[in-house]
């Protein structure tokens, strides 16, 4: 059984910008990485403001 490979952006500190996320996924996808999980600790909409809608931008 081969485990699924992927990346979790789930760390403390400054989150990546969307351009960096896209570059990261594009670089790893050809090597069999199949998922990306967005979970930066600095995103207040995933922490204190979890019950509010996430902004469109």
N, C-alpha and C positions, 0 to 999 in steps of 0.2 A: 504494500500500500504506500503510495507516494503522498505526502502531506501537501495541502494547498499552501502556496506561497503568496504573501501579500505584505502590505505595509500599513502600519497604524500610525497616524500623526496624532499621538497622544502624550505629549510631553509638556513640561512647564517651560516658560520662556516665550519669546516672541514667535507667534505662529508664522508659517510660511505664507507668502502671497500666492494668488491663484496661478501666476505664471510659474512659480517654483514647483507648485503641486503638479501642474501639467507636465513640466520637464521631468520630474521624478517618475511619474507614471509612464511616460513615453520611454524613458530609459530602461525601466525594469520589465515592461510588458513583453519585449522580445525574449526575455530570459525566463519566461514562464510565471511571472508574478501575475496573479489573476484578480486581486482585490486591493482596494485602498479604503481605509476607514478613517473618516474625518472625526477627530476627537481631541483637539487641542485644549489644554487646561485653561488657557487664557480667554476662550470664547465664553462670554457671560451667558449666552443663550443656551449653552450646554450645562451651565452651572446655576447661578443665582436666578437667572431669568428664563429658566427652562420652560415655564408654562406660557410664555409669550411667543407669538409667531416670529420666526427668524426673518430679518429684513431681506428684501430682494437683492440688494447690492451686495 
